[in-house]
Amino acid sequence: MKKNILIILAGILVFMSSCSKDFLAKNEKNPNSPSVVDPKLVLPAALNAISTTMNNPRRFEFVYLWHGLWSISAGYSQPQVLTQYKLINASYQNAFIEFYRAGKNLDVIEQQSKADPKNVYYQAIAMIMKAYVFQNLVDCWGDVPYTEAFQTEAGNLKPVYDKQQAIYEDLVVKIDAAIALIQAAPFDANVPTGGSDIIYGGNMSKWLKFANTLKLRILVHQADMDGRTAYITGKIATTSAIGYIGAGNGALLNPGFLISQGKMNPFYETFYNNAGTSQSDATTYYFAGKDAVDFMKAVADPRIAKFYQTWDGTSYDGNFFGLSQDALVAQAKTSKLGYFKSAAGVEDATTLIGTGSKPTPILTDFESLFVQAEAAQRGLLAGDAQAFYEGAVTQSFLYMGLTSAAAGSYLSQASAKTNYANATPENKREVILTQKWLALNGIAPVEIWTDYRRTGFPSFIHFSTDNAKLGTGTPPVRLLYPQDEVNVNNANVPAGIDSFTSKIFWQKR
């Protein structure tokens, strides 16, 4: 049954692309499409679409390149749009469009589920995942269409742009409402099956914790804003009894990935095809970043063997992003991204690239624990920040195929870069966020970018070393609005946006 899910998903995605247009599309009606679609059929397509966007390295490569995790090999011309920070409106607009397309499908689920109280779980999941989508939209683009985003059927093809802080605040309200729906669901509510809920298989207790963790992440992003502490702690308190994603309960998506073209894990399929042969434009294009490799070598981090490959059988080395072609050739001894296949042809699912059937991360248990660690360290959340931090690192080790004993040894070494107890009070937050940066390599790019923009950690990143880069040295703080949107909805697209100075509202540094 599970192997057929991708085939079903493909049909639904084609169907939804014709009958549920995103707000950039024209208001066309398909007389051959039904006006109502069963939420259980739409949900897996919407969830998988979000996963594909978040786990396609091409969508957020700039994060990994700018933040010292990846580099570009000497065999390719360096992308000057990124090395010189020359973003244009067309840069990464596919992610924007894909988020809205998935959001539209989720909105269809939410609206149609309201008509049947038995579909309350579908309604709640759709509301939670819409919050997930809009949080990422705000974190990348700031003000975006929100209240009018999905009104194409009503003839609104040019939605207004809502203020980013107002969107964030409403996301918290919507998450609380979704939590309340789950908690008050009737006993005979339709529980999503594993073929429909391809994240938690209908386990609504886990969805409650996912929702609360997403809410906490949204609130912690605002922690450095002036006068925001009372708001944050008050909102945390209203659902604190629910708890958060803990060890072993991360949100991982698997629609039944098949070793077949177009049906594999999207991260893996960027690098390898269904025959296990490398996609040369990716495996020989993205190499290891020097900041990450040097840090991991300095603290003897065994995860280095999972994130990267040795270039000579024993050594790990990275390159800075933005080096000249001559400099890259001179420093060609650079590790590739992590991948391993045994002599028998068995791939290691715990490497960075993994396997074609490996589940895709939506919100991992270790990211949740890192968020809890930061919240506790800031005094926003009850609990032991050190315990949360050590739990996060341990779960990262386990996710990468290592042991809890290895994590314990790593955490207990004397270095204040890893040992939370040995870090000075003013450096404890940087310890948390630096380890989070490492753990989210290839897993949660938007969160890596957001963490740096709001806190400045890690503090040792080189970003781009291209001498011709624009600005004052650090990368742009936001993406520019897509050219497609400027063309269609120009009257509402905010004017005067600068990629270096138009900060997202939570950035106060």
C-alpha positions, 0 to 999 in steps of 0.5 A: 500500500505504501509503495502506491502513495507516491503514484497517488501523490503525483495524481493529486499534485497534477489535479491540485495544480489545475483546480487550486491555483496559487495567487500568482495564477489566473482565475481559471475554472476547470469544469471537469474538476470536482468542487470538493476533494476529500481532505485525506487525498489532498493532505499527503500532496500538500505535505509532500510539496512542503517537504520537497521545497524545504529539502531541495538544496537548490532552493536554499543553497545560499544559506549553506554557502554563505554560512560556512557549511558548503563551498563550490568546487574548483571545477565550476565558475563561482556564482557571482550572484551569491559570492558578491551578494548581488541578489535579484528579484528572480533569485530563489523565487521558486521557493516563494511560488511553491510555498504558496501552492502548498499553502493553497492546498492546505487552505482547501483542506482547512475550508472543506474540513470545516463542513464536517466536524469529523474532519477536525483533525484534517482541519487542525493539521492544515492550520498548523502546516499553513503556519509552518509555511507562512513562518518560512515565507516571513523569515525569507521575505518579510511582508507577504500576502496573508489575509488575501492570499488564497482568494483567487476563486473570489476574483482577487488576483492581486492580494495585499501584503500583510505586515510581517509582525502581524502575520507572526502574531496571527500564526500564534493565534492560529496554532493555538486554535488548531491545538484547541480543535485537536483537544476538543475533537469528537470521539468519532473524528476521522483519524488520518491514516498513514497514507494520508498523514505522511508525517505522524500517521494520525498520531494527534498527540505528536501533532500537538507537540509539533504545533507547540514546538512550532509556536515556540520557535516563532516566539523565540525568533522574537526574543531579542526585540525590545519589550517583547519578553512579556508577550513571549512568556505569556504565549508560551504559558498558554500551551506549556502543559502540552510539551514539545517534540522530544527525543524520537518524535521528530517530524519526518516525512515519508510518502513511500519514497521509491528508487525511481526517478522523481519519486526519491528523497528530493535531497538525495535525488539532487545528488544521485539518480535511481541507479545510484549514479552521481548527478555530476552537477551536484556531487562535483559542484557542492563541496565542504565549507571550511568554517564547518570542517575546521570547527569540527576538526578542532573539537574532534566531532565524529559527525564530520565523517557523516557530513563530509567525505575524506579527500584522500582516504584520511583527511577532511578539508573545506574551502571558503566560499567565494575564492578566486578560481586560481585560489580554488585550484591551488587548494583543490584538496577539498572534501565532498559532501557526506555519502557512502556506498559499501562494496556491496552497493549498500548506501549509508542512510545516516550520511548527509546525502543519505539514500533515496528512501530516507525520510525528509526532515520537517522539524527534527527532535534535535532542532526542537531541543535546541530551541528549548535550550535557547528558550530556557537559557534566556529564561523564557521557558522552564527547564534545564538549558544544559539538559536540553542542549545535551539532549539536542546534541545526542539526538543529532548524533543518533540521527547521523548514525552515531551512538549516545555514548559517542555524544556523551564523550563529545559533550564531556570534553574540556572544550568550552565550545562543546561543554556547556558547563565550561562555557562562560555565562555570556557564551552559553547561548553561542554554544547552543546556536553553534551546535545547532548550526552544525546539526542543521547542516543540510536539514533546516536551511531557513532556521540556520539563516534566521539564527544568524540574522537574529543573534550573530551566531556562530560568530566566526563565519567567513560568508563570502571571501570574494573581494568584489562583494557588495555591502559591509561584509555580511550577506543580505538579510532577506530575499527580494520579492519574486520577479513574477510577483512584481510583474503580476501584483506590482501595486501591492509589492512593498517598494524600496526593499533593499536586500541588505538593510530591509531587515525582517522585523525580529532582527534587532542587530 
